[in-house]
Each structure stands twice: as C-alpha cells, then as structure tokens.
Amino acid sequence: MKNKEPRVVVVSSVSGGGKNTIVRHLLEKTNDLAVAITATSRDPRPGEVHGKDYLFLDHKDFEGRIANGEFLEHANVHGNLYGVPESSVKEIMDRGQSVILIIDVQGRRHIAERMGDQVVSIFLEPPDRKQWEDRLRHRGTDSEKDILLRLEDGLKELEEAKNFDYLVTNDSIDQCTSDILKILEKEGAI
C-alpha cells in the first residue's frame, strides 16, 4: 500500500458503462475524493446542471479556451468537444483530495502523459454486450443512430481497456464501488 497523497483517478468506460453512477457512489463512501468538473460543447441532457455536471460551453468559447491552454486534455467525442480544465484539478489537489476525472480513453492517454505517476486509471467494462446495449437504450437520451455510433465507438474503447492500470467489471453497483475503493486504498489515493 502506498502512502496517502492526492492522486488523479481516471474513470473511463464505454458510453452507458455506468461511469457517473459509480462515481456518485464512490463520493458517498469517502470524503477523500472530489470530481473535477469537465467542460463540453454538447447540449445538457434533462436534469444536468451547468457547473455541477459539466461546464456547458458553446463551441466558440470552448475553442478559445483550448487556444489559451486552459485544458489538461481535450478531445472530440461523438462530434462534441470535451475537456478537463487544469484549474479544476489543481484546486481539488491543493485541498488534499484525490481528483476523479470521468473521461474517455483518449483523455486517459493525454492525462497519463501530462501527470505520469500521479494517475491511477480505471476502466469500467460492462458485464456483457446485451446489458450494455440495454443500458444505452434505457437512458432514453439518444437516437437509434446515436446508439449505434456509441456501440461502434465502444468496441474500439474496449480494445483500449488493456492500457489502463485496472479493469473493473460493472455488474453490480455495490460490488464495483467496493472494488474501486479497495484499488484506491491500495494506491494511496484515499
């Protein structure tokens, strides 16, 4: 077990893989973690709040922030821009907490290059294809075309899972949360 120190905890998965649900449960279990609010150019989904779920920026504002070097990483995902503001990560780590970043596989690569040994990367895999597809469909937020695109992209993301420090199957919320907490304790992040 490593000494406790703030770390950058990257949580990635396929679309519909349960990232947000698992992170919500992690935050309920420990005060040693905080989520860095990421930015996106996509429109908010029902119930999402600016500054809580994401920083919702228009495309032009987002590109201006990229030009100013304000993001640790940024990527175009499914036609929308996503990025991690460096200030958000620094603020949390300065408070002595580990930072959770909910980002895609491309983002993990960039964060690992920038932050090296401070990063613990965890990929959540769905238990099987049927459950994954069911989760996407039951969200009710995507068109059939978008669902098919997310499934196609997800297959590529699953191939990248081998590059993560840890692979955790998200079959049960409680078990997945428990498995991740054990990983974070072992890594000294909490």
N, C-alpha and C positions, 0 to 999 in steps of 0.2 A: 504494500500500500504506500502510495506517495504522500508526501507532506501536503497538507491542505493549502491551496493557493487558488486564486481566481483563474479559471480556465475559460476558453471559448468552446462551447459544446455545440457542435453542428448536428442538427437532426434533419435528415433527409428521408424522402420516400417517394414512391410514385404518387401521382395525383390520386386522391382518395385512399391513401395509405394510412391515414389516421394521425398525421403529424400534430395537428392542432389539438386534437382530443388528448393525445398522450402528454403533450407539453402542459396542457391545462392541469392534468392530474399530477404531473411532477411538481408544478408550482404549489399545489395544495399540500404536498408532502414535506416540503423544505423551504426555508427562507434563504437558503444559500444560493438560490438561482433566480435570475430575472431574464425576461425575454427582451432582446433588442428589437425595437420596432423597425421593421424593414419598410422600404418605400416601394410603391408600384404605380405604374401608369394605368392599370386596369380600373374599371369601374367597381365601386363597392358592391358586394353581394348583400342581399337583405340581412339586416341586423349588424353588419360590420360598421365600425365607428372609426373615423379619421383620428389618428393619434393613439388609438388603442389597439386596433387590429393591424393596421398599416398606416403609413403616411401616403394618402392618395394624392398623387401629383399628376398634373396634365403632362403630356408628352414633352412639350417645350421646356417646362420647368425642370423636369427630370433630366433632360439632355444638358441643360445649363449646369445642373449640379454635377453631372458627370464631368463636364469640361472644367469645373472648378476643383475637381479631385476630392469631392466630399464623400465618395463611397469607398469602402474597403474592397468591395466587389460589386459587380452589376452584370446582368445578363438579360437577354431577350428570351422569354419563355412563353410559348404558345402565342406569340405575337404581342406580348406585353412586356414592358421593362420592369425589372425588379432589382433592388439594390440594398446594401447594408450601409447605412450612414456610419462613418468612423466615429463620430461624436457620440452616438448612441452606445456603442460598445465600450468606449473609453470611460464614459460616465458610470456605467454599471461596474466595471472592474475597479475603478477608483473607490467605489463604496465597499469593496471587498467581496463582491458576489461574483459567481461564475455567470457567464452570459450564454443564453441559449439563442442560437440562430437557426431559424426554420428556413432552410434554403435548399435549392436543388443541387444535383450532383456537380454541375458546372461551378456553382458557387463554392462548394466544398473545396474544389481544386484550388481556386483562387485564394480562399481564406488560408488554406494549409500553406500555400507558397508565401503568403504575407506574414503569417503568425507562427509558423513552424510548430515547435513542441508545446505551445500553449493550447493547441487544438486537440479535442477529443471528438472524433467523428463517428456518428451512429446512423446506420441505415435501417429504417423500419421496412420489413418486407411483409406484404400481405400473405395470409396463410395459403391461399390458392387463388387462381385466376378468377374463378366464379365469384368468390366473396369480394374480390377486388372490384370486379365489374358491377356487382350488386351495389357496393358502396357508392360508386360513381353515379349510378342511375338513381339511387335513393336520395342523393343530395338535392336533386331537383333544380340544380343551378345551371346545367349545361345542356346544349342541344345535342342531338344524336351525333351530328358531325363533330362537335367538340369532344364528346365522349370517345368516339373512335380515334381522334387525334391523341387524346390523353392516354388511351390504351397503347397506341403505337409508340408514343414517346416513352411511356412507362417501361416497355420491354427493353428499350435502349438503356434506361436508367437502371433497371435490374442488373444489366450486364456490368454497370459501373460499381455496383454494391461491393464487389470484391476489393475495391480500393479504399474502403472505409476501415476504421480501426475495429468497429464492431458491427455485426449484423444481428438484429433482433427481430424475431417474428412477432407481428402484432395480431395475435389470435384472440387474446383476451386483454382488455384494458388493464385490469389489475395486475396480471402476470407481466405484461410488457412494461408497465410502470415500475414494478418491483425489480425486474431485470436491469432496467436502466439505472435505477437508484444504486444498485449494487456496483454497476460499472463505474458510476460517478464517484462513489466512495473509494473504490479501488484506485481510481485515477487521481484522487485528492481534490476533486472539483467541488465536493460538498463535505 
